[in-house]
Amino acid sequence: MTSPFYLIAWLVVQDVSGRVLLGRRDGTSYMNGLWGLPGGRVELGEALMAAAVREAEEEVGLKVELASLKALGVSRFDIDGMQGTDFLFLTRQWDGEPTPLDKTAEVGWFAPDALPDDCLPWLTSVLDAHLKRGAWLTEQLDSVAGVQILSS
């Protein structure tokens, strides 16, 4: 039996002091109630960066230009019967004030090394690998504890 394969685009919005913007997920089918990055599934025919920009606007009300995005890396996951690929993008430029909108109960700024305890279970290690250590490719597997860094 094959499981569905998910293609996910996440946007790491980082302010001048290095904090990242998180939103508390609300009304979602995945990890409802936990803090996470703006992001979600890439729609059919949609470019990865366009998906990250769209999700940021829908979830936290930020207008982000494609030209401001930097690719942070890729993280493959095969956890709890779900598999797919997360594409992470970084921006330090946006218009608007972060506001909880679609499927987001609240927003907050957090230091990458001091994320809330109730954030997505993989978020701390993925941000550490991609944002802090500069890894390009990581994997999150049921058979491996934490995140395996494949290259940097």
C-alpha positions as CSV (number, residue, x, y, z in Angstrom):
1,M,0.0,0.0,0.0
2,T,1.4,3.4,-0.9
3,S,0.7,6.5,1.2
4,P,-0.1,9.9,-0.3
5,F,3.0,12.0,-1.0
6,Y,2.8,15.6,0.2
7,L,4.6,18.6,-1.4
8,I,4.8,21.4,1.2
9,A,6.2,24.9,0.9
10,W,7.2,26.7,4.2
11,L,8.2,30.3,4.6
12,V,10.7,31.3,7.3
13,V,10.0,35.0,8.0
14,Q,13.0,36.4,9.9
15,D,13.1,39.9,11.5
16,V,16.2,42.1,11.9
17,S,16.9,40.6,15.4
18,G,16.9,37.0,14.0
19,R,13.5,35.9,15.3
20,V,11.2,33.8,13.2
21,L,7.5,34.3,12.8
22,L,5.3,31.4,13.9
23,G,1.5,31.0,13.8
24,R,-0.5,28.7,16.1
25,R,-2.3,26.3,13.8
26,D,-6.1,26.4,14.1
27,G,-8.7,24.3,12.3
28,T,-6.1,22.3,10.4
29,S,-6.0,18.6,9.7
30,Y,-2.2,18.4,10.6
31,M,-1.0,19.2,14.1
32,N,-3.8,21.5,15.0
33,G,-3.0,23.8,18.0
34,L,0.7,23.7,17.6
35,W,3.0,26.6,16.5
36,G,4.4,26.4,13.0
37,L,5.8,28.3,10.1
38,P,3.4,29.8,7.5
39,G,3.1,27.2,4.8
40,G,1.2,24.3,3.4
41,R,0.5,22.1,0.4
42,V,1.6,23.2,-3.1
43,E,-1.4,23.3,-5.4
44,L,-1.5,21.7,-8.8
45,G,0.3,23.8,-11.3
46,E,1.7,26.1,-8.6
47,A,5.4,27.0,-8.3
48,L,7.0,26.2,-4.9
49,M,8.0,29.8,-4.1
50,A,4.5,31.1,-5.2
51,A,3.0,28.5,-2.8
52,A,5.1,29.8,0.1
53,V,4.2,33.4,-0.7
54,R,0.5,32.5,-1.0
55,E,0.4,30.6,2.3
56,A,2.1,33.5,4.2
57,E,-0.5,35.9,2.9
58,E,-3.4,33.6,3.6
59,E,-2.3,32.5,7.1
60,V,-0.5,35.6,8.6
61,G,-1.4,38.5,6.2
62,L,2.1,39.3,4.9
63,K,2.7,40.4,1.4
64,V,6.0,38.9,0.2
65,E,7.7,39.4,-3.1
66,L,9.1,36.3,-4.8
67,A,12.3,38.2,-5.4
68,S,12.9,38.4,-1.7
69,L,12.9,34.7,-1.1
70,K,16.0,32.6,-0.6
71,A,15.9,28.8,-0.8
72,L,16.9,27.4,2.6
73,G,16.7,23.8,1.7
74,V,14.7,20.6,1.4
75,S,13.6,18.2,4.1
76,R,12.1,14.8,3.1
77,F,9.8,13.2,5.7
78,D,8.6,9.7,6.2
79,I,6.9,9.8,9.6
80,D,3.8,8.1,11.0
81,G,2.8,6.8,7.6
82,M,3.0,10.2,5.9
83,Q,5.7,11.0,3.4
84,G,6.6,14.0,1.3
85,T,9.0,16.8,0.9
86,D,9.2,20.2,2.7
87,F,10.7,23.1,0.7
88,L,11.9,25.8,3.0
89,F,12.3,29.5,1.9
90,L,13.6,32.5,3.8
91,T,12.6,36.1,3.6
92,R,13.6,39.1,5.6
93,Q,11.4,41.5,3.6
94,W,7.6,41.8,3.7
95,D,4.8,44.3,3.8
96,G,2.1,44.2,6.4
97,E,1.8,43.4,10.1
98,P,1.6,39.7,11.0
99,T,-2.0,38.9,11.8
100,P,-3.7,35.6,12.5
101,L,-5.9,34.8,9.5
102,D,-6.9,31.5,7.8
103,K,-6.2,28.5,10.0
104,T,-4.1,30.6,12.4
105,A,-5.2,31.4,16.0
106,E,-2.3,33.7,17.0
107,V,1.1,34.8,15.7
108,G,4.4,35.4,17.5
109,W,8.1,36.1,17.0
110,F,10.5,33.5,18.5
111,A,14.3,33.1,18.6
112,P,15.1,30.0,16.5
113,D,16.9,28.5,19.5
114,A,14.0,29.2,21.9
115,L,10.9,28.0,20.1
116,P,7.8,27.2,22.2
117,D,7.5,23.7,23.6
118,D,4.2,23.3,21.7
119,C,5.6,23.8,18.2
120,L,5.6,21.3,15.4
121,P,7.7,18.4,16.7
122,W,10.2,18.6,13.8
123,L,10.5,22.4,13.7
124,T,13.3,23.0,16.1
125,S,15.7,20.5,14.5
126,V,14.8,21.5,10.9
127,L,15.3,25.2,11.6
128,D,18.6,24.4,13.4
129,A,19.8,22.3,10.5
130,H,18.8,24.6,7.7
131,L,18.8,28.1,9.2
132,K,21.7,27.8,11.7
133,R,24.0,25.2,10.2
134,G,23.3,25.8,6.5
135,A,22.2,22.3,5.6
136,W,20.7,22.0,2.2
137,L,19.1,18.5,2.6
138,T,17.7,16.8,5.6
139,E,15.5,13.8,6.3
140,Q,13.0,13.1,9.0
141,L,12.4,9.3,9.3
142,D,10.6,7.1,11.7
143,S,13.7,4.9,11.9
144,V,16.0,7.8,12.8
145,A,15.6,9.9,15.9
146,G,15.4,13.6,15.1
147,V,16.5,15.0,11.8
148,Q,19.3,13.4,9.7
149,I,21.5,16.0,7.9
150,L,22.5,14.6,4.6
151,S,24.5,17.5,3.2
152,S,25.5,21.0,4.1
